[in-house]
């Protein structure tokens, strides 16, 4: 058995803190990241190249690799290209459904109000590299931005002796305008402040390691960000009808992302909990990234939990606010109705989290560390700004005049009140 079964009722304060107070580990690197960001801000490409050499062991010539991405899209295997195109098309279709319409309507006679939506002009997308290639993250970050109408999408992705051609192809197919071979904190700083090579952007999105996340925290305020995402998470809620093999498969799949991933199964059936634990051990032995999976399973925020009732399982899940929530139970819709906080939800035995990771159409850039309590994942809205619009007729202003001037006078803002009075006749009832 590679993962313990615990009763929720037996969890002590430290156990609960481990589950509910997860963090991205960014505080430990904030000092170093601050120095990196400041140097890139002041020194530009020189600092980017120096840090790339120091941290990645790569001597980069031209930082921009946009042409390489286009060549990769032409040269990759047809089957892989078709898979990228299908995934991108599904993601595009889902995100196009999110596009809001501008609107105006008359709320009362002479008082017309509305909203309009316009895209941010320049956006940066971080596409991770490292121990695994993530062409799917390119699709998830770039496609919603293009659907929103962003004018210029810049992409940064870590350098390597041989850049992954599938990731490069996905970046091109998704629709990036410029691509740079730079990763880590220096990539975020380059996007935030611009360098001789890298175009400065207005907003940065996309997942990354703790250095990337800490850099996003550092530059926030000078540039907008999506959110501070940590290692991958999943909670699987199952009842006695849930297939333990499928529950285990979800835990193992998310565990292979990162040694710091958090994976949890919660069930109100003790036999199911034990069977899931056994299945996790068997499946882990058969996986190529077994060492990574075992580290994640040993994480204090990972476990198999037995609840005394489904209500207790739901209360735990809501408090956890997982990035991914899988519900494998007889009445999954009613369980979902009782859970408010989750980044993305996967209902039923035939909906693996991997479907959303790659190709169902939803976005896999999602809040972690309990962030689902206050925000959702990446969407078209991430790349839009809204403007309110209003028009008052003379009669509409007269109807509001007394309210406006009374409140303005109460606040001591006489000129505000006079800006209304000068528009109205002396006979107007104030």
C-alpha positions as CSV (number, residue, x, y, z in Angstrom):
1,X,0.0,0.0,0.0
2,X,1.5,3.3,-1.1
3,X,-1.1,5.6,0.5
4,X,-2.8,5.5,3.9
5,X,-6.5,5.4,4.6
6,X,-7.6,7.8,7.4
7,X,-10.9,8.6,9.0
8,X,-11.8,12.3,8.6
9,X,-13.0,12.2,12.2
10,X,-9.6,11.2,13.4
11,X,-7.7,14.0,11.6
12,X,-5.8,16.2,14.1
13,X,-5.1,19.9,13.8
14,X,-1.8,19.4,12.0
15,X,-3.4,16.9,9.6
16,X,-6.2,19.3,8.7
17,X,-3.7,22.2,8.3
18,X,-1.8,20.0,5.8
19,X,-4.9,19.4,3.8
20,X,-6.5,22.9,4.0
21,X,-3.5,25.2,4.2
22,X,-1.6,24.1,1.1
23,X,0.9,26.6,-0.4
24,X,2.9,26.8,-3.6
25,X,6.2,27.0,-1.6
26,X,7.0,30.4,-3.0
27,X,8.0,32.1,0.2
28,X,11.3,30.1,0.3
29,X,12.4,31.6,-3.0
30,X,10.9,35.1,-2.8
31,X,14.2,36.8,-1.9
32,X,16.1,35.2,-4.8
33,X,13.3,35.9,-7.2
34,X,13.1,39.5,-6.2
35,X,16.8,39.9,-7.2
36,X,16.2,38.2,-10.5
37,X,13.2,40.3,-11.3
38,X,15.0,43.6,-10.5
39,X,18.1,42.7,-12.6
40,X,16.0,41.8,-15.6
41,X,14.0,45.0,-15.1
42,X,17.2,47.1,-15.2
43,X,19.5,45.0,-17.4
44,X,17.2,43.4,-19.9
45,X,18.5,40.7,-22.2
46,X,21.9,40.7,-20.5
47,X,20.4,39.5,-17.3
48,X,18.0,37.1,-19.1
49,X,20.9,35.4,-20.8
50,X,23.0,35.3,-17.6
51,X,20.2,33.6,-15.6
52,X,19.4,31.2,-18.4
53,X,23.0,30.1,-18.4
54,X,23.1,29.8,-14.6
55,X,19.8,28.0,-14.1
56,X,19.2,26.1,-17.3
57,X,22.8,25.5,-18.4
58,X,21.9,26.9,-21.8
59,X,23.7,29.6,-23.8
60,X,20.9,31.2,-25.7
61,X,21.6,33.2,-28.9
62,X,18.4,34.7,-30.2
63,X,15.8,34.6,-27.5
64,X,13.0,34.7,-30.1
65,X,12.1,31.3,-31.6
66,X,8.8,32.2,-33.4
67,X,10.1,30.8,-36.7
68,X,11.2,27.5,-35.0
69,X,7.6,27.0,-33.8
70,X,6.3,27.4,-37.3
71,X,8.8,24.9,-38.6
72,X,7.9,22.4,-35.9
73,X,4.2,22.6,-36.8
74,X,5.2,21.7,-40.4
75,X,7.5,18.9,-39.4
76,X,5.8,16.9,-36.6
77,X,4.0,13.7,-37.1
78,X,0.6,14.0,-38.8
79,X,-1.1,12.1,-36.0
80,X,0.3,14.4,-33.3
81,X,-0.6,17.5,-35.4
82,X,-4.1,16.3,-35.8
83,X,-4.4,15.7,-32.0
84,X,-3.2,19.2,-31.3
85,X,-5.6,20.7,-33.9
86,X,-8.5,18.7,-32.5
87,X,-7.7,19.8,-28.9
88,X,-7.3,23.4,-30.0
89,X,-10.6,23.3,-31.9
90,X,-12.5,22.0,-28.9
91,X,-10.9,24.5,-26.6
92,X,-11.7,27.3,-29.0
93,X,-15.3,26.2,-29.4
94,X,-15.9,26.1,-25.6
95,X,-14.3,29.5,-25.1
96,X,-16.1,31.1,-28.0
97,X,-19.3,30.2,-26.1
98,X,-18.0,32.4,-23.2
99,X,-17.8,35.6,-25.3
100,X,-20.1,38.2,-23.7
101,X,-22.2,40.5,-25.8
102,X,-22.2,44.3,-25.4
103,X,-25.5,45.4,-24.1
104,X,-27.6,48.5,-23.2
105,X,-31.1,48.7,-21.9
106,X,-33.5,51.2,-20.3
107,X,-33.9,50.6,-16.6
108,X,-36.4,53.4,-16.1
109,X,-37.7,56.1,-18.3
110,X,-34.7,58.2,-19.6
111,X,-32.1,56.0,-17.8
112,X,-30.2,53.7,-20.1
113,X,-27.3,51.7,-18.8
114,X,-25.0,49.0,-20.3
115,X,-21.7,47.3,-20.5
116,X,-19.2,46.7,-23.3
117,X,-16.3,44.4,-23.5
118,X,-12.9,44.9,-25.1
119,X,-9.7,42.7,-25.1
120,X,-6.5,43.5,-23.4
121,X,-4.0,44.5,-26.1
122,X,-0.8,42.5,-25.1
123,X,-0.7,39.3,-23.1
124,X,2.1,37.0,-22.0
125,X,1.6,33.2,-21.7
126,X,4.0,31.0,-19.7
127,X,4.2,27.5,-21.2
128,X,6.1,25.2,-18.8
129,X,9.0,22.8,-19.7
130,X,11.3,20.9,-17.4
131,X,10.7,17.2,-16.6
132,X,7.7,17.0,-18.9
133,X,6.6,18.8,-22.0
134,X,3.3,20.6,-21.9
135,X,1.9,21.4,-25.4
136,X,-1.6,21.3,-23.8
137,X,-0.7,24.3,-21.6
138,X,0.2,26.2,-24.8
139,X,-3.3,25.5,-26.1
140,X,-5.0,26.4,-22.8
141,X,-3.2,29.7,-22.5
142,X,-3.1,31.0,-26.0
143,X,-6.4,29.9,-27.5
144,X,-8.7,31.8,-25.0
145,X,-6.6,35.0,-25.6
146,X,-7.0,34.8,-29.3
147,X,-10.8,34.1,-28.9
148,X,-11.0,37.2,-26.7
149,X,-9.3,39.2,-29.5
150,X,-6.0,40.0,-27.8
151,X,-3.9,41.8,-30.4
152,X,-0.5,40.4,-29.4
153,X,0.1,37.1,-27.6
154,X,3.7,36.6,-26.4
155,X,4.8,33.1,-25.2
156,X,7.8,32.2,-23.0
157,X,8.9,28.6,-22.6
158,X,12.1,27.2,-21.0
159,X,15.1,26.6,-23.2
160,X,16.7,23.2,-23.7
161,X,19.5,21.7,-25.8
162,X,16.7,20.4,-28.0
163,X,13.3,22.1,-27.6
164,X,10.3,19.8,-27.6
165,X,8.9,20.0,-31.1
166,X,5.4,19.1,-30.0
167,X,5.3,22.0,-27.6
168,X,6.7,24.3,-30.2
169,X,4.1,23.1,-32.8
170,X,1.3,23.6,-30.3
171,X,2.4,27.1,-29.6
172,X,2.2,27.9,-33.3
173,X,-1.0,26.1,-34.0
174,X,-2.7,27.8,-31.0
175,X,-1.9,31.2,-32.5
176,X,1.0,32.9,-30.7
177,X,2.4,36.0,-32.2
178,X,5.9,35.9,-30.7
179,X,7.7,33.1,-28.8
180,X,10.8,33.4,-26.6
181,X,13.1,30.6,-25.3
182,X,13.3,31.7,-21.7
183,X,11.9,30.2,-18.6
184,X,11.7,30.7,-14.8
185,X,11.5,34.0,-13.0
186,X,13.6,35.8,-15.7
187,X,10.9,35.0,-18.2
188,X,8.1,36.5,-16.1
189,X,10.3,39.6,-15.5
190,X,11.0,39.9,-19.2
191,X,7.2,39.8,-20.0
192,X,6.4,42.2,-17.2
193,X,9.0,44.9,-18.0
194,X,10.1,44.2,-21.6
195,X,13.7,43.7,-22.7
196,X,15.5,44.5,-26.0
197,X,14.0,41.2,-27.3
198,X,10.9,40.5,-25.3
199,X,7.7,42.6,-25.8
200,X,6.3,44.1,-22.6
201,X,2.8,42.8,-21.9
202,X,-0.2,44.0,-19.8
203,X,-1.1,40.6,-18.3
204,X,0.7,37.3,-17.6
205,X,-1.0,33.9,-17.4
206,X,-0.1,30.3,-17.2
207,X,1.2,27.7,-14.7
208,X,4.8,27.2,-13.7
209,X,7.0,26.1,-10.8
210,X,7.5,27.9,-7.6
211,X,10.1,30.3,-9.2
212,X,7.6,31.3,-11.8
213,X,4.8,31.7,-9.3
214,X,7.0,33.7,-7.0
215,X,7.9,36.0,-9.9
216,X,4.3,36.5,-10.8
217,X,3.7,37.5,-7.2
218,X,6.7,39.9,-7.4
219,X,5.6,41.7,-10.6
220,X,1.9,41.9,-9.7
221,X,0.9,45.5,-9.6
222,X,3.3,46.4,-12.4
223,X,1.4,43.9,-14.6
224,X,-1.8,42.0,-14.1
225,X,-1.6,38.2,-13.6
226,X,-4.2,35.4,-13.6
227,X,-3.5,33.9,-10.2
228,X,-0.8,32.2,-8.1
229,X,-1.0,28.5,-9.0
230,X,0.8,25.8,-7.2
231,X,1.3,22.1,-7.8
232,X,-1.5,20.0,-9.3
233,X,-4.4,18.9,-7.0
234,X,-7.3,16.5,-7.3
235,X,-10.1,15.4,-4.9
236,X,-12.1,12.3,-6.0
237,X,-15.5,11.9,-4.2
238,X,-16.8,8.4,-4.4
239,X,-19.6,6.3,-2.9
240,X,-20.0,2.5,-2.7
241,X,-20.8,2.4,-6.5
242,X,-17.5,4.0,-7.5
243,X,-15.1,1.7,-9.2
244,X,-11.9,1.7,-7.0
245,X,-9.7,1.2,-10.1
246,X,-11.1,4.4,-11.7
247,X,-10.7,6.4,-8.4
248,X,-7.1,5.1,-8.1
249,X,-6.4,6.0,-11.7
250,X,-7.3,9.6,-11.1
251,X,-5.1,9.8,-8.0
252,X,-2.1,8.3,-9.9
253,X,-2.6,10.4,-13.0
254,X,-2.4,13.7,-11.0
255,X,0.4,12.4,-8.8
256,X,2.6,11.9,-11.9
257,X,2.6,15.7,-12.5
258,X,4.9,16.7,-9.6
259,X,6.3,15.3,-6.4
260,X,4.4,18.1,-4.6
261,X,1.1,17.3,-6.2
262,X,-1.8,16.8,-3.8
263,X,-4.2,13.9,-4.5
264,X,-7.1,12.9,-2.2
265,X,-9.9,10.4,-2.4
266,X,-12.9,10.8,-0.1
267,X,-15.6,8.1,0.3
268,X,-18.3,7.3,2.8
269,X,-17.7,3.6,2.2
270,X,-14.8,1.9,4.2
271,X,-14.5,-1.0,1.8
272,X,-14.2,1.3,-1.2
273,X,-11.4,3.3,0.7
274,X,-9.4,0.1,1.3
275,X,-9.9,-1.1,-2.3
276,X,-8.7,2.3,-3.7
277,X,-5.6,2.1,-1.5
278,X,-4.8,-1.3,-2.9
279,X,-5.5,-0.2,-6.5
280,X,-3.2,2.9,-6.1
281,X,-0.3,0.7,-5.0
282,X,-0.8,-1.7,-8.0
283,X,-1.2,1.1,-10.5
284,X,1.8,3.0,-9.2
285,X,4.1,0.0,-9.7
286,X,3.2,0.0,-13.4
287,X,3.7,3.7,-14.2
288,X,6.8,5.1,-15.9
289,X,7.0,8.1,-13.5
290,X,6.7,5.8,-10.4
291,X,9.2,7.8,-8.3
292,X,7.4,11.0,-8.9
293,X,4.0,9.4,-8.1
294,X,5.3,7.9,-4.8
295,X,6.6,11.2,-3.7
296,X,3.3,12.9,-4.4
297,X,1.4,10.1,-2.6
298,X,3.6,10.7,0.5
299,X,2.7,14.4,0.5
300,X,0.9,15.4,3.7
301,X,-1.9,16.9,1.6
302,X,-2.5,13.6,-0.1
303,X,-4.5,10.7,1.3
304,X,-7.5,8.4,1.1
305,X,-10.2,9.5,3.6
306,X,-13.1,7.6,5.0
307,X,-16.1,9.8,5.9
308,X,-18.9,8.8,8.3
309,X,-21.4,10.1,5.7
310,X,-21.5,11.7,2.3
311,X,-22.3,14.9,4.0
312,X,-19.0,14.7,5.9
313,X,-17.2,13.9,2.6
314,X,-18.9,17.0,1.0
315,X,-17.9,19.3,3.9
316,X,-14.3,18.1,3.6
317,X,-14.3,18.7,-0.2
318,X,-15.8,22.1,0.1
319,X,-13.2,23.1,2.7
320,X,-10.4,21.7,0.5
321,X,-11.6,23.7,-2.6
322,X,-9.7,21.5,-5.1
323,X,-8.2,22.5,-8.4
324,X,-9.8,19.3,-9.9
325,X,-12.9,17.6,-8.5
326,X,-13.9,14.2,-9.8
327,X,-17.2,12.8,-8.6
328,X,-17.6,9.0,-9.2
329,X,-20.9,8.3,-7.4
330,X,-24.5,7.2,-8.2
331,X,-26.0,10.6,-7.7
332,X,-23.1,12.8,-8.8
333,X,-25.3,15.8,-9.8
334,X,-26.8,16.1,-6.3
335,X,-23.3,15.9,-4.7
336,X,-22.1,18.6,-7.1
337,X,-25.0,20.9,-6.1
338,X,-23.7,20.8,-2.5
339,X,-20.1,21.8,-3.4
340,X,-19.4,25.5,-4.3
341,X,-15.6,25.6,-4.5
342,X,-13.8,23.7,-7.2
343,X,-11.7,24.8,-10.2
344,X,-13.1,22.2,-12.7
345,X,-15.5,19.3,-12.1
346,X,-15.5,15.9,-13.7
347,X,-18.8,14.0,-13.4
348,X,-19.2,10.2,-13.7
349,X,-17.0,7.2,-14.4
350,X,-16.3,8.1,-18.0
351,X,-15.0,11.6,-17.4
352,X,-11.3,11.4,-16.4
353,X,-9.5,14.6,-15.4
354,X,-7.2,14.0,-18.3
355,X,-10.1,14.8,-20.7
356,X,-10.1,18.4,-19.3
357,X,-6.3,18.4,-19.2
358,X,-6.1,17.9,-23.0
359,X,-9.1,17.9,-25.2
360,X,-12.7,18.2,-23.9
361,X,-12.6,21.9,-24.3
362,X,-12.5,23.3,-20.8
363,X,-9.4,25.0,-19.5
364,X,-6.8,23.3,-17.4
365,X,-5.2,26.4,-16.0
366,X,-7.0,26.4,-12.7
367,X,-6.6,27.9,-9.2
368,X,-4.9,25.8,-6.5
369,X,-4.2,26.1,-2.8
370,X,-7.9,26.8,-2.1
371,X,-8.0,29.6,-4.7
372,X,-11.2,28.1,-6.1
373,X,-13.0,29.7,-3.1
374,X,-12.5,33.1,-4.7
375,X,-11.8,32.7,-8.4
376,X,-12.3,30.5,-11.4
377,X,-9.8,29.1,-14.0
378,X,-8.5,30.7,-17.1
379,X,-11.3,31.8,-19.5
380,X,-12.1,34.4,-22.2
381,X,-13.1,36.8,-19.4
382,X,-9.4,36.7,-18.2
383,X,-8.4,38.6,-21.3
384,X,-11.3,41.1,-21.4
385,X,-12.0,44.4,-19.7
386,X,-15.4,45.8,-19.3
387,X,-16.7,49.4,-19.5
388,X,-20.0,50.6,-18.2
389,X,-22.0,52.9,-20.4
390,X,-24.9,55.2,-19.4
391,X,-27.2,57.8,-20.9
392,X,-29.7,60.0,-19.1
393,X,-32.4,62.1,-20.7
394,X,-33.3,65.4,-19.1
395,X,-36.3,63.6,-17.5
396,X,-34.1,60.8,-16.3
397,X,-31.7,63.2,-14.7
398,X,-34.5,65.1,-13.1
399,X,-35.8,61.8,-11.6
400,X,-32.4,61.2,-10.0
401,X,-31.5,64.8,-9.2
402,X,-32.7,64.9,-5.6
403,X,-31.0,61.6,-4.7
404,X,-27.7,62.7,-6.3
405,X,-27.6,66.2,-4.8
406,X,-28.6,65.0,-1.4
407,X,-25.8,62.4,-1.3
408,X,-23.3,64.8,-2.8
409,X,-24.1,67.5,-0.2
410,X,-23.9,64.9,2.6
411,X,-20.4,64.0,1.4
412,X,-19.4,67.7,1.2
413,X,-18.8,67.5,-2.5
414,X,-20.7,70.7,-3.6
415,X,-19.3,70.7,-7.1
416,X,-20.8,67.3,-7.7
417,X,-24.2,68.5,-6.6
418,X,-23.9,71.7,-8.8
419,X,-22.9,69.6,-11.8
420,X,-26.5,68.2,-11.6
421,X,-28.3,71.5,-10.6
422,X,-26.8,73.4,-13.5
423,X,-28.4,70.9,-15.9
424,X,-31.9,71.2,-14.3
425,X,-34.4,74.0,-14.3
426,X,-35.0,76.0,-11.2
427,X,-38.5,74.5,-11.0
428,X,-37.1,70.9,-10.8
429,X,-38.0,69.3,-7.5
430,X,-34.8,68.7,-5.7
